[in-house]
Amino acid sequence: MARGDENDLADIRFLLQCEPLTAAQLDAAFKRARVPDVPEIQQLFRAAQPKVLALAGD
């Protein structure tokens, strides 16, 4: 998810179609996610979150 590129987003879209999640469930998952303690990766992960939330609303 951290890359947030179109291939990853297509995979996430597919997963959300198979197992729909609410925005609240995704927010909770984002908070539990184990993201490496590398600033660049953390920034990418945070930047991808709104994209994933938008997919959940599709």
Helices and strands as residue ranges (DSSP letters): H 6-18, H 23-32, H 39-56
